[in-house]
Amino acid sequence: MIVQQAAFGGREKLLKGNTHTHTTRSDGDCTPEETIHIYAEKGYDFLALTDHSVYNFTNFAPESGVLILPGTERDDAFPDSVWPLVHCVHIVSIGSESGNGFAQDERFHHLGMQTAKDAQYLIDETRAGRNLPIFCHPEWSGNTVREIEALNDFSLMEIWNSGCVRCCDCDDQAAYWDELLCDGRVIYGVAADDAHSPEDMGVGYVCVRADKTVDSILNALKTGAFYSSTGPEIYDFYVEDGVAHVKCSPAAKICFRFFRSPYGVYHGEGLTEAKAKIVCGSTYIRAEVFDAEGRCAWTNPIFLSDGQPV
C-alpha cells in the first residue's frame, strides 16, 4: 500500500506563497503595493500582509494577480526581554474572507506575560477570531522547547524565517519542530520570509496543494497539504511497504528524519530521489532536500504508528 503525504498525489499545480510579510503599515520598508508587486514578479500566487498588531483584508494591488490572505502578526514579551536579548512569543494569524472574527485595520494590544502559559491568549484569541495561528521564529524569540510545549491548539510553526536568518543567523528552527514531533505533537513546518525589506522577499515559501482561493489555501495549511522550501522542488513523498520515498529537483543531499537526528543521508550530484527504511517505533518521518547552493526544502511529516502510516 502506498500512502502519500497530503501535498502530493494530485495533478493540480501547487501554489507558491508567503505567510509572513511586513509593510509600511508597521515596520516594513516597502508599501503594501510595492510589496505585492515584488512578490508577483517572483512568481508568487498568494501572500499574507501580516503587519504587527493591525489586521488586513485589503489587496492593495489586485492587478498583480497575487491573492491576499487576511492576517496580522501578534506578539507579547516576557519580563526578561530586553533588546537585543529578546524573549517573546509571536503568532501570525491568518483567516478567511468571510466568517472572519476580525475587521480591517483592527488593532491588538499586549496583555503582558509572566510565564509561557500566559502566551496561550495569543493563540486563543486567534482561534476565537476564526483564524489559523502560526507559531513564529522560536529561535529568534528565545523560546525553549518547554515553553512551546506549554501551549496548545496550534499545528503550524515556522521552521525557516528569511529575515531571522539574514539579520541574526537564526537557521535552527527545525530542531524545535523535531522535538515537538518526537513528543507526539502534530505540527506542520512553514518556511516564510517575515520580510521587512526587499532583501528578505522571495526566499522562504510554501507550496500548497489547493485552489487559488483563500479558504482552499487555509484548508491546505490546516491539513499539512504543502511543503516548504528556499529553492528545491519536491515532487512526491510517500511510504510504501515500510519504506519512505522522496522525489525532487536535482539535489546535492537528501536526508530523512524520524527522530532528532538525520537518517538515510544521501550525498551526490543531481540526486532526484532517495528512500529509507522506517525504523521500528518511529512516530513520523519527513524528508529534507538540499541543492548544490545549500538551499533546502522540507516535506511535512507522514505520521506513523508501529512503523505504519496513520
NORCOR-V923594 format. One line per field, one symbol per residue. psi: psi as a letter, one per 40 degrees, with the letter a starting at -180 (. if undefined). A space follows every 50 residues. Layout:
# NORCOR-V923594
psi: ???
This chain:
# NORCOR-V923594
psi: hhhiieeieieihihhihehiiaeebfidiiddddddddddefidiihgf ihfhihdhhegdedehhhhiaihiiiiidehhhegihihhhhhhiidieh eiihehiiiheiididddedddddddddefihhhhigdddefiiddddde iifiehhhehhddddddefgffddddddddddeeihhhhhhidfheidde hfdhiihigiigidddddddddefgiiiiediihdihihhfehhiiiiih idhhiiheaeiiifhhiahfheiiihhhhheheiiiihhhaeeeiiihii ihiihfeii.
